[in-house]
Amino acid sequence: MANIKSQIKRNRQNERANERNRAVRSELKTRTKRVEAAIEAGEPTEELLKDAIKRIDQAAAKGVLHKNTAARRKARLAKKVNAAD
């Protein structure tokens, strides 16, 4: 356990940021799974894909994901949707 005041504060900040980032990553996984489930079921995916891409962009903007990681995820998701059409 840290006994330096600035490190104690930094640990608290890291815990809060970790919780926020975990929630964002969980949301991304959920949105992605919804798109993939719709593809499997043969349902329309346009609206779900749009929402998933929006969430990925938001995560990249907030620094939860690297911009290249976000681009890769969007491309793979779009590729799956296009292959299903």
C-alpha positions as a LaTeX table, in Angstrom:
\begin{tabular}{lrrr}
\hline
Residue & $x$ (\AA) & $y$ (\AA) & $z$ (\AA) \\
\hline
Met1 & 0.00 & 0.00 & 0.00 \\
Ala2 & 1.31 & 3.42 & $-0.93$ \\
Asn3 & 2.08 & 5.84 & 1.87 \\
Ile4 & 2.79 & 8.84 & $-0.34$ \\
Lys5 & $-0.15$ & 11.21 & $-0.51$ \\
Ser6 & 0.00 & 11.77 & $-4.27$ \\
Gln7 & 0.20 & 8.03 & $-4.94$ \\
Ile8 & $-2.81$ & 7.34 & $-2.71$ \\
Lys9 & $-4.80$ & 9.89 & $-4.71$ \\
Arg10 & $-3.53$ & 8.45 & $-8.00$ \\
Asn11 & $-4.68$ & 4.97 & $-6.90$ \\
Arg12 & $-8.18$ & 6.31 & $-6.19$ \\
Gln13 & $-8.28$ & 7.99 & $-9.60$ \\
Asn14 & $-7.11$ & 4.80 & $-11.31$ \\
Glu15 & $-9.84$ & 2.77 & $-9.64$ \\
Arg16 & $-12.56$ & 5.17 & $-10.80$ \\
Ala17 & $-11.18$ & 5.31 & $-14.35$ \\
Asn18 & $-10.92$ & 1.51 & $-14.39$ \\
Glu19 & $-14.60$ & 1.18 & $-13.49$ \\
Arg20 & $-15.64$ & 3.63 & $-16.21$ \\
Asn21 & $-13.45$ & 1.93 & $-18.82$ \\
Arg22 & $-14.72$ & $-1.51$ & $-17.83$ \\
Ala23 & $-18.30$ & $-0.33$ & $-18.33$ \\
Val24 & $-17.48$ & 1.09 & $-21.76$ \\
Arg25 & $-15.68$ & $-2.09$ & $-22.88$ \\
Ser26 & $-18.59$ & $-4.20$ & $-21.64$ \\
Glu27 & $-21.01$ & $-2.05$ & $-23.64$ \\
Leu28 & $-18.87$ & $-2.52$ & $-26.76$ \\
Lys29 & $-18.95$ & $-6.29$ & $-26.36$ \\
Thr30 & $-22.72$ & $-6.23$ & $-25.89$ \\
Arg31 & $-23.31$ & $-4.12$ & $-29.01$ \\
Thr32 & $-21.00$ & $-6.30$ & $-31.07$ \\
Lys33 & $-22.73$ & $-9.48$ & $-29.89$ \\
Arg34 & $-26.12$ & $-8.01$ & $-30.80$ \\
Val35 & $-24.96$ & $-7.37$ & $-34.36$ \\
Glu36 & $-23.48$ & $-10.87$ & $-34.66$ \\
Ala37 & $-26.65$ & $-12.44$ & $-33.22$ \\
Ala38 & $-28.77$ & $-10.54$ & $-35.75$ \\
Ile39 & $-26.54$ & $-11.81$ & $-38.55$ \\
Glu40 & $-26.98$ & $-15.39$ & $-37.33$ \\
Ala41 & $-30.75$ & $-14.97$ & $-37.11$ \\
Gly42 & $-30.97$ & $-13.31$ & $-40.52$ \\
Glu43 & $-32.49$ & $-10.16$ & $-39.08$ \\
Pro44 & $-31.80$ & $-6.61$ & $-40.33$ \\
Thr45 & $-28.51$ & $-5.36$ & $-38.93$ \\
Glu46 & $-28.34$ & $-1.81$ & $-40.28$ \\
Glu47 & $-29.53$ & $-0.04$ & $-37.11$ \\
Leu48 & $-27.54$ & $-2.32$ & $-34.80$ \\
Leu49 & $-24.35$ & $-1.84$ & $-36.83$ \\
Lys50 & $-24.81$ & 1.93 & $-36.78$ \\
Asp51 & $-25.20$ & 1.89 & $-32.99$ \\
Ala52 & $-22.18$ & $-0.40$ & $-32.49$ \\
Ile53 & $-19.97$ & 1.80 & $-34.66$ \\
Lys54 & $-21.12$ & 4.88 & $-32.74$ \\
Arg55 & $-20.15$ & 3.27 & $-29.42$ \\
Ile56 & $-16.76$ & 2.19 & $-30.79$ \\
Asp57 & $-16.08$ & 5.75 & $-31.98$ \\
Gln58 & $-17.06$ & 7.15 & $-28.57$ \\
Ala59 & $-14.72$ & 4.72 & $-26.82$ \\
Ala60 & $-11.86$ & 5.76 & $-29.10$ \\
Ala61 & $-12.59$ & 9.43 & $-28.50$ \\
Lys62 & $-12.49$ & 8.94 & $-24.73$ \\
Gly63 & $-9.22$ & 7.00 & $-24.92$ \\
Val64 & $-10.65$ & 3.64 & $-23.89$ \\
Leu65 & $-9.63$ & 2.20 & $-27.27$ \\
His66 & $-6.75$ & 3.15 & $-29.51$ \\
Lys67 & $-7.94$ & 4.70 & $-32.77$ \\
Asn68 & $-6.46$ & 1.89 & $-34.86$ \\
Thr69 & $-8.13$ & $-0.72$ & $-32.66$ \\
Ala70 & $-11.44$ & 1.08 & $-33.12$ \\
Ala71 & $-10.95$ & 1.18 & $-36.89$ \\
Arg72 & $-10.10$ & $-2.52$ & $-36.98$ \\
Arg73 & $-13.16$ & $-3.49$ & $-34.93$ \\
Lys74 & $-15.46$ & $-1.39$ & $-37.11$ \\
Ala75 & $-13.99$ & $-2.86$ & $-40.28$ \\
Arg76 & $-14.34$ & $-6.44$ & $-39.07$ \\
Leu77 & $-17.92$ & $-5.86$ & $-37.97$ \\
Ala78 & $-18.85$ & $-4.22$ & $-41.29$ \\
Lys79 & $-17.17$ & $-7.07$ & $-43.15$ \\
Lys80 & $-19.30$ & $-9.63$ & $-41.28$ \\
Val81 & $-22.48$ & $-7.68$ & $-42.03$ \\
Asn82 & $-21.61$ & $-7.33$ & $-45.72$ \\
Ala83 & $-20.74$ & $-11.01$ & $-46.02$ \\
Ala84 & $-24.13$ & $-11.93$ & $-44.58$ \\
Asp85 & $-26.03$ & $-9.85$ & $-47.17$ \\
\hline
\end{tabular}
